[in-house]
């Protein structure tokens, strides 16, 4: 469920209209997308891209932001997983 804070960035079909410029809202959007991922599961880049593509075409940008904001970690073989705090 999209929270009121970020609903303005999503179309009715759930796709992302734009990546928010303000970091707080950007993080909330990224966390919403990441909520589709399972903790403890490792995702090859192609599989992660298929999840992200449901929301936005620029999968590389979304992945980079998720790494930058500490939502995801990755290894040298382009395998990603949720970073647990």
MIBA-191849 format. One record per residue: residue in one letter; x, y, z of N, C-alpha, C, O, CB in turn. Coordinates in steps of 0.2 Angstrom, whole numbers, padded with zeros to 4 digits, always signed. Atoms other than C-alpha are relative to their C-alpha. Glycine has a CB too. Layout:
<recs>
aXYZXYZXYZXYZXYZ/...
</recs>
This chain:
<recs>
x+0004-0006+0000+0000+0000+0000+0004+0006+0000+0009+0007+0004-0005+0000+0006/x-0004-0006+0001+0007+0017-0005-0003+0005+0006-0009+0006+0006-0001+0003-0007/x+0002-0004-0006+0007+0029+0010-0002+0007-0003+0000+0009-0009+0005+0001+0005/x+0003-0006+0003-0001+0046+0008+0006+0005-0001+0006+0009-0006-0004+0004+0006/x-0006-0004+0001+0017+0054+0009+0003-0001-0007+0005+0004-0010+0005-0002+0005/x-0003+0001+0006+0022+0046-0007-0005-0001-0006-0003-0002-0012+0005-0005+0000/x+0004+0002+0005+0006+0042-0017+0000+0005-0006-0002+0003-0011-0007+0001+0003/x+0000-0005+0006+0008+0058-0028+0005-0002-0005+0005+0000-0011+0001+0007+0003/x-0005+0002+0005+0023+0049-0036-0002-0006-0004+0002-0008-0008+0006-0001+0004/x+0002+0006+0003+0013+0034-0041-0007+0001-0004-0011+0005-0002-0001-0006+0005/x+0006+0000+0004+0000+0032-0055-0005-0005+0004-0003-0009+0008+0001-0002-0007/x+0004+0005-0002-0016+0022-0051+0002-0007-0001+0000-0011+0003-0007+0001-0003/x-0002+0007+0001-0009+0006-0058+0006-0002+0004+0009-0007+0003+0002-0001-0008/x-0006+0002-0004+0006+0007-0046+0006+0002-0003+0012+0001+0001-0001-0007+0002/x-0006-0002+0003+0019+0013-0058+0002+0007+0003-0002+0011+0004+0000+0000-0008/x-0003-0006-0002+0031+0027-0053-0001+0005-0005+0002+0004-0011+0007-0001+0002/x+0000-0006+0004+0028+0044-0061+0007+0003-0001+0009+0004-0006-0005+0005+0002/x-0006-0003+0000+0044+0051-0056+0004-0002+0007+0000-0003+0012+0000+0008-0001/x-0004+0001-0006+0058+0048-0044+0001+0007+0004+0003+0012+0001+0007-0002-0001/x+0000-0006-0003+0056+0061-0030+0007+0004+0001+0012+0000+0001-0003-0001+0007/x-0007-0004+0000+0070+0075-0029+0002+0000+0008+0008+0000+0009-0001+0007-0002/x-0002+0000-0007+0069+0076-0010+0002-0007+0003-0002-0011+0002-0006+0003+0004/x-0003+0007-0002+0079+0062-0001-0005-0003+0004-0006-0009+0004+0006+0001+0003/x+0004+0003-0004+0066+0059+0012-0006-0004-0004-0008-0010-0002-0004+0005+0005/x+0005+0004+0004+0052+0055-0001+0003-0005-0004+0000-0010-0006-0004+0006-0004/x-0003+0004+0004+0064+0047-0012+0001-0007+0004+0000-0012+0001+0007+0002-0003/x-0001+0005-0004+0069+0035+0002-0007-0004+0001-0007-0010+0001+0003+0001+0007/x+0007+0004-0002+0050+0031+0006-0002-0003-0007-0005-0009-0006-0005+0006+0002/x+0002+0004+0006+0047+0027-0013+0004-0006-0001+0002-0011-0003+0001+0005-0006/x-0004+0006+0000+0062+0016-0013-0002-0006+0004-0001-0012+0003+0008+0002+0001/x+0002+0005-0005+0057+0007+0002-0007-0003-0002-0008-0009+0000-0001+0003+0007/x+0006+0002+0002+0040+0005-0005+0001-0006-0005-0002-0011-0005-0005+0005-0003/x-0002+0005+0005+0047-0004-0020+0004-0006+0003+0002-0012+0001+0005+0004-0006/x-0004+0005-0004+0059-0014-0009-0004-0005+0004-0003-0010+0005+0005+0003+0004/x+0005+0004-0004+0044-0020+0001-0002-0007-0004-0005-0011-0001-0006+0004+0002/x+0002+0005+0004+0041-0032-0013+0005-0006+0000+0004-0012-0002-0001+0002-0008/x-0006+0005-0001+0058-0041-0009-0001-0004+0006-0003-0001+0011+0007+0004-0001/x+0000+0004-0006+0060-0055+0003+0007+0001+0004+0012+0000+0001-0002-0007-0001/x-0007+0000-0004+0073-0053+0018+0003-0007-0001+0000-0012-0001-0002+0002+0007/x-0003+0007+0001+0086-0066+0016+0001-0003-0007+0005-0008-0007-0002-0004+0005/x+0000+0003+0007+0083-0069-0002+0006+0004-0004+0006+0010-0004-0007+0001-0004/x-0005-0003+0005+0097-0065-0015-0003+0000-0007-0005-0005-0009+0007-0004+0000/x+0003-0001+0006+0092-0058-0031+0005+0002-0005+0009+0007-0005-0005+0006+0000/x-0004-0001+0005+0102-0059-0047-0002+0007-0003-0008+0008-0003+0001-0005-0005/x+0002-0006+0003+0102-0042-0056-0006+0000-0005-0010+0004-0004+0006+0003-0004/x+0006+0001+0005+0090-0048-0070-0006-0001+0004-0011+0002+0002+0002-0006-0004/x+0006+0001-0004+0078-0054-0057-0002+0006+0004-0008+0008+0004+0001-0006+0005/x+0001-0006-0003+0079-0038-0047-0003+0005-0005-0008+0009-0003+0006+0003+0004/x+0002-0004+0005+0077-0028-0063-0008-0001-0002-0012+0003-0003+0004+0000-0006/x+0007+0001+0001+0060-0037-0066-0004+0002+0005-0010+0004+0004+0000-0008-0001/x+0004-0003-0006+0054-0032-0049-0001+0008-0001-0006+0010-0001+0003-0002+0007/x+0000-0007+0001+0059-0014-0052-0004+0003-0006-0007+0008-0005+0007+0003+0000/x+0004-0002+0006+0052-0013-0069-0007+0000+0000-0010+0004-0004+0002-0005-0006/x+0007-0001-0001+0035-0015-0063-0002+0007+0002-0008+0009+0002-0003-0005+0006/x+0001-0007-0003+0037+0002-0055+0003+0006-0005+0000+0011-0006+0003+0001+0007/x-0003-0005+0004+0049+0011-0067+0005-0003-0005+0008-0008-0003+0004+0005+0005/x-0004+0003+0006+0059+0009-0083+0007+0001+0002+0011-0004-0001-0002+0003-0006/x-0007-0001-0002+0075+0016-0076+0003-0005+0006+0004-0002+0011+0002+0007+0001/x-0002+0005-0006+0080+0000-0066+0007+0002+0003+0008+0001+0009+0000-0007-0003/x-0006-0001-0003+0098+0005-0065+0000+0006+0005+0004+0006+0010+0005+0002-0006/x+0000-0006-0004+0094+0022-0057-0003-0002+0007+0000-0001+0012-0004+0006-0003/x+0004+0002-0006+0082+0014-0044+0005-0005+0004+0006-0004+0010-0006-0004-0002/x-0005+0005-0004+0096+0000-0040+0005+0004+0003+0007+0003+0009+0003-0005-0005/x-0005-0005-0002+0109+0014-0038-0002+0003+0006+0001+0003+0012+0002+0005-0005/x+0003-0004-0006+0098+0024-0026-0001-0005+0006+0000-0003+0012-0007+0003-0002/x+0001+0005-0006+0094+0008-0016+0006-0002+0003+0006-0003+0009-0004-0006-0003/x-0007+0002-0003+0112+0004-0014+0002+0007+0004+0005+0006+0010+0005-0001-0005/x-0002-0007-0003+0116+0023-0010-0003+0001+0007+0000+0003+0012-0001+0006-0005/x+0004-0001-0006+0102+0024+0003+0000-0006+0005-0003-0006+0010-0007+0002-0001/x-0001+0006-0004+0107+0007+0011-0006-0005+0001-0006-0008+0006+0001+0003+0007/x+0006+0005+0000+0091-0002+0007+0003-0007-0003+0000-0012+0000-0005+0003-0005/x-0003+0006+0003+0101-0015-0004+0007+0000+0001+0011+0005+0002-0002-0001-0007/x-0007+0002+0000+0118-0023-0003+0001-0004-0007-0004-0007-0009+0003-0003+0006/x-0002+0004+0006+0127-0031-0018+0007-0003+0001+0011+0000+0004-0001+0004-0006/x-0006+0003+0000+0141-0042-0021+0004+0001-0007+0001+0005-0011+0000-0008+0001/x-0003-0001+0006+0154-0042-0035-0003-0003-0006-0001-0002-0012+0007-0002+0000/x+0003+0004+0006+0144-0054-0046-0007+0003-0001-0011-0001-0004-0001-0007+0002/x+0006-0003+0002+0129-0042-0047-0006-0004+0003-0011-0005+0000-0001+0001-0007/x+0006+0003-0004+0118-0051-0034-0002+0004+0006+0003+0007+0009+0002-0008+0003/x+0002-0005-0004+0108-0040-0023-0005-0004+0006-0008-0009+0005-0005+0005-0003/x+0004+0003-0005+0099-0043-0006-0002+0006+0004+0002+0011+0005+0003-0005+0004/x+0002-0005-0005+0089-0032+0007+0005+0000+0005+0008-0005+0008-0007-0002+0003/x-0005-0002-0005+0101-0024+0019-0004+0000+0007-0009+0005+0007+0004+0006-0001/x+0004+0000-0007+0094-0028+0037+0004+0004+0005+0010+0004+0006-0001-0007+0002/x-0003-0004-0005+0097-0015+0050+0000-0003+0007+0002+0000+0011-0003+0007+0000/
</recs>
